[in-house]
Amino acid sequence: METNLLKYRAFTEIGEGKSFTEASEILGVSQSGISRMISDLETDWGFRLFERDRNGVQLTREGSALLPYAKALCSDFKSLESAVSGLKDPSRGHLRIGVFSSVATYWIPKIVSRFKEDYPDVTYDLLMGDYAELEEWVAEGSADFAFSHKPSSPNLDWELLDMDEYLAVMRDDDPMAMEDYCPAHCLEGVPFMLLERGGRSEVGNYLEENRVHPDIRFRTWDDYSVMSMVSSGLGTGVLPSLILKNLPDRVVTRPLKPPLFREIGIISRKGRPLTPVADRFMDYLKYR
């Protein structure tokens, strides 16, 4: 079984864009060994998984169809190993945690610092992404759990942790900085940095619901880029309070009117218990 898993790992590494040489280094197998593993899979399954040309290696249609299943199988095996290790000695487990930037910056260090006092030998992978990526990673098993908003998938469980208020972010010389609040209509037509990537964000929904059309100059999922642009006088933004603890020079915040909040919670796979070390980690979320 472990031999087959190594073949599946070789398939997933190459399928995700690694070269045969890179897969060889990652798995500690010779390049000829990697080629033989892929050839064995193609023989067993009855079709080619990759096309090779002067541009490198590309997945075939069949390879693309099977890649998610191989990834899930490899991820489940990692989870099994982690669970076995955790049952033997919970203090030596491994956690794969999905996060977005503000949680990674302000919550994770506090939680892990306290957790480390009781479980000093636990190791961590922090997977940084947007909401859609976080849901995908938890669903496929790449992450044990993730900090995110309420998921759209019925296959994911979610537990609310906190409500985080969005604030308007502007330069201290902006006319809106003279007011106690920033009414939504005051964003109409102003140069604006939109915190959004991929699908519609909370901020994008807020603008649409309030029928406001700012002059969107930049779209980014990087909170710090928005703050830097605001500090440089390039416009206004709307950011969550959690990331606004240390503002750049000349940047001020004002509450929105009507207000906007985001829900932050923990998402996990429905019907799949957390590993022992992940379950213990949940008890330390209060230290955020």
GUFI-728089 format. One line per field, with one value per residue: x, y, z of N, C-alpha, C, O in turn. Coordinates in steps of 0.001 Angstrom, whole numbers, plus 500000, padded with zeros to 6 digits. Example, Ala and Ser with C-alpha at 12.3 -4.5 7.8 and 13.67 -1.06 7.14 Angstrom:
<pts>
n.c1	c(513190 512850)
n.c2	c(494310 497750)
n.c3	c(507800 507080)
ca.c1	c(512300 513670)
ca.c2	c(495500 498940)
ca.c3	c(507800 507140)
c.c1	c(513200 512900)
c.c2	c(496700 500030)
c.c3	c(507800 507870)
o.c1	c(514236 513409)
o.c2	c(496681 501138)
o.c3	c(508465 508039)
</pts>
This chain:
<pts>
n.c1	c(500822 501953 503811 502168 501019 503216 503540 501171 501681 503852 502490 500677 502428 503755 501506 500660 502363 505086 508369 509781 512275 512096 510050 511404 513376 511770 510472 512554 513435 514959 515180 514650 513249 510908 509868 509354 507362 505220 504856 504063 501586 500172 500114 498663 496209 495464 495641 497253 498745 500142 501257 504202 506238 508146 507636 507471 505825 502479 499229 497073 493648 492479 494287 493912 491307 491637 493405 492363 491324 493557 495034 493353 493463 496189 496289 494496 495936 498096 496705 495857 498334 499051 497015 497506 500042 499326 497664 499457 501241 500149 501522 503338 502263 501114 499954 497846 496865 494433 494421 493652 495164 494927 494159 496353 498294 497494 495987 496931 499703 499325 497645 499160 501464 500538 499557 501916 503181 502106 502243 504935 506282 504731 504261 503712 501846 501033 498543 498011 495320 492476 488904 487604 489698 490418 488147 488263 490687 490164 488022 489219 491068 493619 494057 493683 491780 490242 490375 487749 485020 481465 480964 480022 479602 477739 479073 480810 481522 480920 481876 481102 483363 483938 482875 483821 484352 484129 485956 486096 488943 491258 493224 494630 494186 491951 488684 486608 487763 487287 484858 482696 481699 481632 479451 477888 477200 479075 481219 480769 481971 484590 488194 489192 490320 489746 489145 489340 489185 488926 485806 482878 483385 482862 483015 482555 479915 478676 478939 477384 474849 474260 474085 476285 478920 482037 485140 486921 490214 492148 492216 492693 493778 495304 495565 497475 498575 496449 496346 498863 498596 496551 497889 499710 498187 496508 493846 490804 489866 488217 488515 488888 488603 490387 492837 493712 495229 497775 498410 499608 501608 499751 497319 493928 490933 487389 484119 481773 478617 475604 476752 479250 479961 482071 481842 483869 484989 485536 486152 485560 485786 482713 481436 483867 486085 488262 491854 493619 495481 494611 492066 492697 493874 491709 490766 492336 491754 490543 492540 493125)
n.c2	c(498789 501252 501601 502069 504455 506133 506252 507596 510006 510902 511270 513337 515425 516006 516502 518880 520707 520369 519455 516366 516111 517814 516501 514162 515062 515962 513623 511952 510017 508452 510065 508351 506449 507891 508251 505588 504978 506614 505496 502922 503492 504458 502157 500428 501754 502153 504308 507326 509641 511988 514351 514834 517376 519903 522015 521032 519087 518108 517612 515030 514766 512699 512454 514942 514577 512621 513650 515215 513139 511599 513481 513844 511293 511085 513180 512264 510090 511375 512625 510374 509356 511499 511364 508847 509336 511351 509989 508252 510041 512983 515358 515514 515937 517099 520060 521352 524321 526399 529790 533334 536577 538500 536942 535231 537073 538300 536583 533876 533855 534389 532292 529995 530463 530131 527505 526182 526126 523954 521939 521567 520352 520149 520604 522860 523735 526619 527606 529981 531789 532832 533033 531127 529401 528460 526995 525009 523713 522621 520950 519103 518004 519040 520899 520688 522139 525389 528940 530982 532554 531825 528788 527947 525388 522428 520317 521019 521798 524464 526821 529655 532193 534940 538364 540675 544015 545989 548859 552158 553270 555832 558710 561087 563659 563590 564738 563196 562334 564187 563670 561786 559365 557301 557595 555335 556399 558363 557201 557118 557391 557995 557598 554261 551413 548127 545431 542418 539263 537033 535698 537632 539819 540566 543337 544104 543162 544807 547369 546992 546391 548805 550419 551858 553290 553372 554713 552345 551661 549762 546236 543861 541141 541634 543016 544763 545980 547578 549389 550600 551859 553657 555220 556416 558227 557406 556855 555589 552951 549945 548070 545165 545362 543782 543719 546261 547174 548252 551026 552516 555538 558538 557381 556926 555696 555215 554399 552618 553583 552461 549941 547376 543987 541094 537581 535442 532204 528704 526281 522907 519508 517959 515287 514149 513485 515695 515468 514161 516108 518434 518645 519204 521666 523308 523997 526091 528304 530419 532044 533844)
n.c3	c(500000 500803 498794 496579 497456 497359 494619 493976 495229 493712 491292 492067 492789 490350 488828 489956 488943 489359 488183 486899 488019 490261 491693 492219 494021 496154 497013 497509 495732 492921 489664 487564 488964 489613 487030 486418 488296 487413 484911 485688 486917 484684 483150 484866 485008 482390 480614 479411 481674 481486 479056 477216 476027 474253 475899 478413 480919 480750 482120 480969 479745 481164 483270 484548 485451 487399 489239 491524 493138 493748 495162 497378 498500 499231 501053 502990 503918 505125 507175 508563 509442 511076 512994 514136 515193 516971 518759 519897 521063 521878 522164 520163 517682 514410 512866 510338 509321 507981 507076 506918 506243 508447 510647 510745 511458 513901 515595 515500 516492 519266 520091 519425 520926 523545 523375 522849 525285 526613 524721 523425 521284 519045 515558 512734 509787 508141 506066 503791 502454 500405 501101 499455 498771 501297 502054 500083 500700 503222 502581 500820 502476 502756 504708 508245 509587 509282 509665 508853 506996 507163 505556 502162 501339 501970 503023 504938 508317 510659 513118 514905 515912 516288 515731 513390 512812 509891 508807 507413 505705 505487 504402 506723 505848 504334 503529 504695 506992 508900 509962 512230 511409 508463 506097 503829 501323 500933 499769 497131 493915 494743 494630 495057 496888 496532 498628 497560 495922 493329 493782 494813 497523 501089 501269 498619 498334 500204 499061 496784 497909 499113 496984 495980 494130 493969 492607 491513 491817 492383 492880 495361 497518 499652 502674 503720 501487 500675 502856 502559 500075 500653 502550 500868 499564 497521 497557 499084 501362 502592 505399 507580 511179 512634 511309 511586 513716 513850 512356 509301 508803 508794 508223 508960 510590 510215 511461 509447 508053 507047 509439 508848 509200 509532 509869 511722 511901 512672 510277 509361 508165 507563 509454 509877 512331 514170 514291 517176 518180 516900 517957 520626 520228 519717 522226 522952 521519 522755 523662 521754)
ca.c1	c(500000 502796 504410 501169 500882 504355 503210 500151 502348 504593 501482 500135 503485 503940 500233 500528 503296 506491 509041 510182 513438 511628 509344 512441 514001 510782 510138 513758 513487 515671 514304 514197 512222 509679 509349 508819 506097 504181 504616 503284 500200 499557 499857 497581 494935 495100 495726 498358 498432 500843 501832 505508 506677 509251 507228 507442 504871 501110 498237 496066 492288 492269 495098 493237 490117 492015 494285 491741 491166 494886 495376 492558 493985 497471 495985 493887 496981 498818 495860 495919 499623 499009 496137 498232 501084 498684 497181 500635 501798 499540 502439 504243 501481 501344 498721 497787 495829 494132 494258 493835 496295 494747 494193 497745 499114 497106 495440 497736 500842 498871 497132 500253 502366 499952 499495 503284 503551 501668 502584 506072 506860 503807 504711 502587 501818 500018 498165 497407 494498 491203 487848 487345 490816 490353 487110 488748 491741 489545 487198 490054 491918 494942 494100 492882 490671 490613 489664 487115 483621 480571 481184 478859 479456 477040 479952 481720 480977 481407 481565 481406 484284 483951 482359 484872 483747 484869 486068 486636 490358 491534 494312 494171 493805 490721 487542 485819 488442 486769 483569 482733 481336 481721 478246 478190 477059 480268 482201 480368 482870 485924 489215 488924 491058 488765 489668 488555 489924 488045 484377 482468 483764 481920 483039 481858 478480 478230 478809 476239 473610 474005 474031 477402 479827 483309 486045 487832 491516 492901 491620 493730 493395 496345 495146 498578 498692 495416 496783 499996 498085 495844 498919 500368 497245 495924 492411 490182 489567 487424 489257 488404 489271 491444 494111 493972 495794 498988 498163 500726 501562 498732 496108 492946 489763 486085 483075 480845 477207 475398 477958 479499 480720 482320 481874 485055 484766 486359 485512 486144 485027 481553 481479 485237 486604 489587 492918 493733 496179 493736 490991 493248 494134 490455 490599 493229 491316 490147 493690 493366)
ca.c2	c(500000 502433 501760 502738 505838 506878 506500 508638 511265 511327 511771 514627 516443 516396 517076 520245 521609 520066 518657 515049 516325 518367 515418 513253 515649 516029 512276 511183 508887 508832 510524 507161 505831 508670 507909 504221 505034 507166 504466 501849 503962 504511 500759 499903 502433 501955 505520 508220 510685 513218 514526 515440 518070 520828 522968 520372 518001 518581 516581 514681 514932 511667 512828 516054 514056 511787 514352 515529 511928 511232 514466 513555 510058 511405 514018 511414 509277 512261 512795 509118 509327 512496 510858 507773 509977 512077 509040 507754 511140 514207 516491 515485 515919 518131 520765 522089 525297 527392 531120 534526 537355 539140 535886 534783 538113 538732 535530 532654 533915 534309 530944 529028 530695 529494 526071 525668 525897 522607 520992 522264 519666 520155 521390 523530 524319 527656 527713 531303 531856 533542 532180 529984 528467 527837 525956 523913 522981 521809 519920 518044 517448 519655 521567 520020 523067 526722 530130 531537 532905 530677 528193 527710 523951 521678 519253 521602 522317 525811 527314 531080 532620 536373 539303 541660 545152 546686 550300 552927 553611 557012 559585 562058 564913 563353 565417 562275 562136 565203 563197 560670 558172 557371 557063 554575 557213 559203 556474 557225 558076 558307 556579 553211 550149 547113 544180 541391 538384 535972 535994 538851 539869 541291 544761 544229 543010 545998 548462 546693 546505 550221 551091 552801 552960 554093 554610 551284 551764 548531 545095 543025 540413 541939 544146 545708 546760 548625 550420 551314 552733 554755 556072 557153 559189 556883 556687 555109 551528 549423 546913 544651 545924 542916 544023 547701 547470 549055 551764 553286 556979 559373 556605 556927 554863 555684 553375 552763 553762 551432 549175 546118 543034 539766 536503 534599 530956 527548 525320 521571 518590 517354 513846 513662 514044 516294 514669 514463 517369 519520 518744 519906 523050 524056 524503 527231 529425 531527 532893 534715)
ca.c3	c(500000 500866 497475 495755 497917 496824 493217 493927 495588 492521 490356 492501 492726 488947 488383 490468 488272 489601 487170 487378 488878 491534 492394 492687 495211 497231 497491 497814 494801 491700 488593 486828 489806 489418 485697 486481 489045 486539 483890 486333 487065 483359 482759 485705 484769 480993 479786 479751 482647 481113 477729 477329 474826 474492 476943 479708 481163 480926 482401 479978 480245 482177 484431 485234 486122 488536 490180 492824 493946 494251 496196 498574 499086 499886 502207 504020 504512 506042 508352 509304 510129 512144 514049 514824 515999 518058 519756 520613 521865 521361 522223 519018 516461 513390 512519 509077 509648 506967 507673 506093 506750 509753 511661 510841 512077 515238 516447 515545 517417 520651 520357 519365 522064 524730 523115 522899 526685 527002 523660 522798 520133 517907 514413 512075 508451 507986 504663 503619 501268 500509 501632 498567 498901 502617 501996 499237 501404 504267 501938 500233 503515 502815 506005 509272 509799 508814 510110 507666 507218 507057 504232 501304 501111 503029 503518 505917 509569 510977 514459 515001 516958 516547 514733 513135 512118 508844 508967 506296 505911 504659 504860 507721 505197 503573 504158 505510 508270 509834 510447 513178 510664 507008 505465 502612 500112 500778 498970 495729 492997 495262 494325 496048 496842 496927 499183 496873 495029 492852 493934 495490 498933 501955 500907 497342 498591 500936 498094 495920 498685 499390 495675 495952 493035 494049 491455 491952 491161 492625 493578 495955 498727 500626 503499 503908 500256 500732 503801 501984 499022 501322 503146 499789 498996 496283 497676 500314 501379 503701 505902 508868 512352 513134 510662 511706 515041 513661 511125 508741 508999 508142 507941 510047 510309 510666 511313 508330 508394 508070 509744 508142 510008 508989 510853 511659 512623 512331 509384 509360 507319 508219 509613 510049 513579 514150 514878 518607 518461 516440 518940 521783 519816 519805 523593 523134 520687 523640 523930 520610)
c.c1	c(500854 503487 503447 500997 502028 504133 502185 500744 503161 503633 500984 501192 503677 502669 500027 501624 504759 507067 509361 511374 513020 510891 510337 513080 513044 510557 511362 513893 514226 514687 513799 513123 510891 509048 508714 507484 504966 503832 503786 501817 499485 499242 498681 496235 494516 495068 496865 497873 499037 501237 503144 505876 507775 508920 507163 506408 503493 500197 497372 494670 492008 493054 494459 492030 490480 492825 493603 491588 492513 495319 494637 493081 495291 497238 495391 494945 497819 498014 495875 497224 499641 498150 496812 499296 500477 498166 498330 501179 501265 500485 503374 503480 501852 499998 498879 496584 495658 493828 494215 494720 496089 494740 495624 498604 498780 496558 496400 498932 500427 498415 498279 501216 501844 499905 500874 503745 503208 502071 503752 506583 505912 504385 503497 502890 500709 499771 497393 496575 493279 490128 487624 488454 490767 489307 487595 489767 491171 488764 488048 491011 493317 495144 493229 491628 491137 489778 489067 485722 482756 480659 479886 478593 478720 477903 480953 480950 481608 480953 482021 482340 484118 483276 483378 484288 484683 484841 486547 488043 490712 492731 493755 493803 492573 489573 486710 486457 487968 485461 483743 482447 481613 480447 478587 478150 478272 481376 481897 481412 484286 486926 489239 489799 490141 489467 488834 489473 488999 486585 484128 482775 482670 481853 482307 480349 477902 478003 477582 474915 473247 474020 475080 478396 481100 484113 487143 489118 492322 491985 492756 493166 494404 495956 496232 498827 497668 495856 497925 499549 497338 496852 499613 499430 496570 494425 492005 489967 488640 488080 488691 489251 490477 492804 494557 494549 497031 498882 499434 500560 500450 497461 495212 491758 488503 485076 482200 479427 476394 476653 478045 480367 481003 482344 483156 484788 485750 485568 486293 485267 483919 481726 482860 485815 487979 490610 493038 494410 495346 492595 491473 493481 492877 490263 491434 492836 490910 491308 494000 493341)
c.c2	c(501257 502685 502468 504193 506701 507190 507632 510001 511796 511924 513148 515726 516935 517049 518498 521168 521359 519291 517279 515175 516849 517306 514421 513765 515655 514659 511437 509941 509354 509264 509351 506420 506540 508309 506527 504187 505540 506160 503316 502255 503970 503103 500183 500483 502405 503204 506398 509292 512025 513180 515270 516081 519058 521856 522330 519263 518587 517396 516297 514928 513925 511979 513938 515568 513292 512520 514691 514312 511488 512197 514164 512306 510323 512245 513200 510547 510105 512460 511540 509027 510300 512015 509749 508355 510689 511172 508452 508807 512456 515399 516542 515433 517039 518740 521492 523032 526281 528736 532181 535496 537926 538127 535398 535785 538316 537628 534356 532768 533785 532893 529940 529210 530016 527977 525436 525408 524476 521533 521559 521617 519549 521045 521859 523816 525362 527849 529011 531333 532730 532553 530938 528946 527739 526728 524746 523064 522104 520660 518773 517436 518013 520417 520797 520830 524430 527781 530779 532036 531670 530084 527992 526214 523271 520568 519749 522056 523667 526205 528773 531366 534090 537123 540432 542795 545710 548188 550929 553378 554728 557777 560616 563408 564754 564071 564494 562035 563137 564747 562037 559333 558392 556765 556388 555466 558117 558502 556557 558024 558327 557233 555528 551990 549059 545844 543040 540574 537261 536394 537265 538762 540547 542756 544986 544105 544246 547170 548253 546883 547955 551084 552195 552341 553800 553900 553610 551338 550478 547487 544227 542298 540669 543193 545217 546554 547883 549744 551253 552285 553918 555732 556940 558126 558729 556656 556160 553604 551189 548110 546448 545170 545098 543258 545458 548091 548348 549778 552443 554783 557605 558605 556624 556063 555534 554549 553669 552954 553539 550586 547901 545237 541779 538768 535684 533354 529896 526631 524003 520668 517919 515834 513272 514276 514662 515311 515033 515806 518563 519737 519476 521381 523906 524668 525770 528444 530640 532478 533841 536185)
c.c3	c(500000 499534 496546 496161 497411 495346 493100 494289 494419 491492 490769 492436 491296 488412 488848 489957 488540 488407 487752 488321 490244 492356 492967 493967 496389 497855 497830 496977 493561 490615 487758 487620 489675 488076 485706 487226 488162 485455 484451 486477 485716 482853 483542 485316 483302 480148 480277 480735 482257 479645 477898 475990 475199 475575 478329 479752 481429 481225 481176 480570 481351 483449 485233 486018 487389 489593 491507 493730 494536 495352 497491 499277 499839 501138 503339 504704 505488 507324 509211 510090 511299 513306 514848 515733 517195 519148 520562 521559 521311 521355 521026 517694 515503 513005 511184 509174 508493 507614 506581 506880 508146 510884 511861 511601 513545 516147 516607 516495 518887 521007 520424 520536 523321 524566 523272 524339 527130 525986 522842 521519 518943 516803 513602 510608 508455 506493 504473 502339 501453 500947 500773 498695 500239 502646 501201 499982 502515 503645 501397 501248 503572 504119 506986 509583 509325 509523 508870 508017 507008 505658 503468 501124 502260 503628 504558 507152 509874 512375 514572 516178 517313 515417 514596 512296 511053 509108 507661 506656 504945 505192 505841 507124 504315 504270 505045 506873 509320 510472 511421 512502 509185 506426 504138 501377 499876 499995 497473 494940 493499 494818 495443 495782 497386 497401 498629 495982 494616 492955 494713 496980 499751 501579 499587 497502 499269 499971 497207 496667 498973 498135 495570 494894 493148 492768 491831 491132 491281 493250 494107 497163 499841 501402 503587 502660 500230 501665 503239 500901 499602 501908 502100 499086 497732 496373 499037 500214 502530 504129 507234 510029 512792 512560 510919 513061 514955 512320 510622 509039 508164 507773 509171 509627 510838 510502 510100 508856 507133 508285 508913 509034 509185 510144 510646 512500 512192 511410 509421 508508 508115 508276 509761 511319 513385 514700 516357 518896 518004 517427 520193 521471 519954 521200 523846 522275 521514 523916 522765 520980)
o.c1	c(500545 503730 503845 500847 501830 504498 502307 500358 503164 503925 500874 500875 503754 502727 499296 501801 505608 506349 509226 511477 513524 511080 510142 513305 513457 510461 511234 514403 514133 513516 512657 512204 509847 507840 507672 506576 503876 502662 502906 500917 498336 498218 497806 495231 493342 494515 497369 496746 498524 501512 503202 505834 508272 509821 506840 506151 503360 500363 496990 494535 491376 492557 494457 491748 489718 492920 494213 491707 492585 495901 495220 493137 495475 497901 495730 494872 498209 498571 495904 497221 500164 498500 496710 499449 501026 498213 498195 501532 501847 500266 504129 504002 502773 499014 499887 495434 496621 493070 494680 494996 497002 495254 496062 499536 499685 496664 496650 499162 501120 498745 498364 501727 502605 500184 501002 504606 503930 502224 503568 507261 506251 504931 502396 504028 499558 500681 496259 497055 493068 490410 487474 488181 491041 489548 487368 489724 491633 488833 487658 491698 494139 496274 492162 490555 492311 488637 489796 485289 483269 480452 478806 477475 479047 477520 481827 479864 482703 479812 483194 482145 484149 483120 483748 483788 485879 483836 487300 488299 490502 493198 492576 493179 492192 489488 486158 485788 488224 484995 484786 482901 481803 480364 479479 478975 478485 482358 482695 481697 485114 486545 489298 489999 489799 490274 487763 490404 488367 486166 485060 482469 481684 480777 481536 479590 476793 476995 476841 473972 472069 473973 474795 478681 481220 483804 488168 489117 493093 491099 493682 492200 494368 496007 495951 499241 497973 495754 497956 500058 497465 496688 500051 499825 496102 493793 492749 489894 488316 488189 488079 490454 491471 493819 495656 494371 497315 499219 500251 499496 500238 496607 495669 491601 488550 485145 481927 479095 476478 477519 477056 481385 480263 482805 483475 484407 486684 484442 487521 484138 484151 482106 483031 486014 488762 490269 492601 493957 495368 492206 490735 493309 492964 489665 491242 493505 490934 491085 495007 493529)
o.c2	c(502221 503835 503365 505066 507868 508267 508509 511023 512999 512958 514041 516855 518140 518013 519256 522275 522069 518569 517060 514439 516389 517217 513898 512994 515381 514536 510339 508923 510523 508885 509355 505837 505889 508088 506309 503453 504968 505985 502793 501465 503542 502887 499531 499771 502610 503174 506242 509780 513077 512122 516244 515426 519050 522500 523002 518589 519483 516314 517210 515256 514254 511794 513894 516066 513307 512055 514473 514429 511058 511782 514220 512262 509839 512052 513403 510296 509614 512464 511622 508664 509994 512224 509704 507942 510649 511524 508188 508515 513005 516355 517502 514936 517817 518019 522151 522596 526923 528812 531958 535262 537847 538407 535177 535398 538489 537741 533898 531831 533130 532364 529138 528230 529403 527243 524312 524560 523873 520364 521979 522281 518920 522112 521331 524101 525032 528211 529136 530953 533302 531371 529832 527746 526541 525653 523602 521836 520983 519528 517609 516462 517530 520564 520306 520274 524604 527544 531096 531958 530591 530793 527884 525820 523517 519948 519005 522627 523971 525963 529079 530861 534456 536613 541066 542563 545881 548727 550319 553813 554607 557521 560968 564228 565693 564022 564946 561588 562950 565370 561385 558289 559519 555546 556836 555310 558589 559133 556109 559179 558830 556075 555869 551580 549067 545257 542728 541097 536619 537342 537897 537759 541040 543354 545936 544851 544681 547871 549191 547463 548297 552312 553309 551149 554831 553034 553988 551095 550141 547809 543897 542756 539994 544301 546414 547709 549002 550919 552470 553403 555042 556945 558053 558780 559551 556301 556264 553050 552050 547167 547238 545390 545647 543109 545842 549226 549109 549218 552896 555224 557256 559146 556372 555740 556318 553805 554825 552535 554354 550524 547422 545686 541451 539074 535289 533449 530165 526248 523994 521025 517382 515191 512053 515490 514215 514425 516113 516554 519607 520873 520282 522241 525092 525736 526441 529477 531766 533606 534549 537042)
o.c3	c(499299 499169 495804 495306 497074 494875 492245 493723 494158 490891 489928 492061 491056 487649 488209 490466 488000 487715 488956 489303 491269 493569 494064 494900 497516 499076 498373 497443 493185 490636 487299 487044 489629 487992 485088 486837 488157 485115 483768 486195 485613 482204 482971 485299 482993 479048 481389 480640 482638 479077 478649 474948 476325 476113 479309 478754 482262 480662 480444 481749 482356 484559 486464 487108 488356 490729 492553 494950 495688 496355 498573 500506 500956 502157 504505 505906 506548 508422 510439 511266 512371 514467 516074 516882 518296 520326 521757 522702 520376 520611 520876 516696 515750 512837 510928 509116 508072 508581 505463 508056 508967 511967 512990 512307 514361 517368 517722 517260 519665 522068 521354 521079 524070 525514 523758 524572 527925 526339 521700 520734 517941 517082 513758 510235 508743 505747 504935 501271 502522 501143 501294 498724 500308 503195 501595 499911 502728 504122 501496 500940 504350 504585 506618 509813 508998 509920 507929 509167 506709 504673 504049 500791 503421 504620 505003 507046 509400 512769 514357 517283 518488 514308 515584 511196 511288 509572 506902 507779 503738 506302 505796 507797 503617 505497 506047 507804 510509 511426 511446 512968 508727 506273 503417 500476 498759 499603 496650 495256 492741 494647 496624 494639 498568 496680 499149 495369 495454 492290 495211 497625 499203 501567 499448 496883 498958 500062 496913 496129 499068 498206 495132 494775 492487 491950 492398 489926 490383 494042 493365 497772 500870 500867 503535 502762 499818 501313 503419 500813 499118 501775 502394 498121 496943 495378 500012 499117 503348 503345 507952 509887 513266 513239 510520 513505 515881 511277 511423 509473 507003 507070 510286 508450 511785 509524 509776 509965 506213 507412 508357 509560 508259 511244 509525 513667 511436 511727 509503 508171 509198 507297 509774 511369 512548 515483 516756 519762 518656 517699 520760 522335 520273 521333 524860 522305 521018 524358 522783 520117)
</pts>
